[in-house]
């Protein structure tokens, strides 16, 4: 009988994925509060200023200026 190399071993350790404790936004080191972001960058994510990986889009400056005007009007 051939040994199946893909079968899980009975004495193997469970995999543990270590996540970062800091915000995923570029250059931010604040503690995570929601969805891998700090409070400020979570708001940016909801407004489309950053993507789910914390990266800024190519038209970030335009979106940021629009967001600032919207926030000042509120």
N, C-alpha and C positions, 0 to 999 in steps of 0.2 A: 504494500500500500504506500502510495507517495505522500510525502509530507506537504501539507498546504501552507505555503509561506505567508498567505494573506490572512490566515486565521488569527484572531487575537490570542495573545498568550495569557494564561491564567494568572501569572504573577507579575504582570506589567503594572506600572504606576499609572494612575489616571492623568490625563493631560490637563495642565493648568495654564491658562492664558493670562499673562500678566498685562494689565492695562495701566496706562499712564494716569497719574493722579493730578496732572495739570491740564489746563485748557488746551484744546487741539488747535486753536487759532495761532497763526504765525506769530512767534515772538512772545506769546502770553504764557506766564508761569503761575497764574492764579489757580486756585483750587476749583475742581469741577463741581458745578451745582446742578446742571441739567444737560442731558444728552451730550456729554463729553465737552461741554463749554462752561465758562464762567457766566454769570448773569449778563454782563455787557455783551459778550460775544454770542450768547444764545439769542439775544434780541437782534443782533446783526444777522444771524443765521435765518431767523424768522422773516426778516425784511429782505433777504436775498443778497446781503453784502458779502457773505462768505458761503462756501458750499459745505457739505457735511464733513469734508476732510479738513476744514479750516482754511482753505485756500481762497484768496481773493480773485474775483473774476477780472477779465481784461478791462471792463468799463467800471472798475471800482470807484474811481474819483467822481464820475457822474452820479452813480447810485448813492455814494456817501453824501454828496452835496444835497441831493434830493431828500435824503433821509434827515439831514440836519435841518433843512427848511421845514419839513413836515413836523419834526419834533419841536421846533421853536414855535410853530403855529398852534400846537396843542396846549 
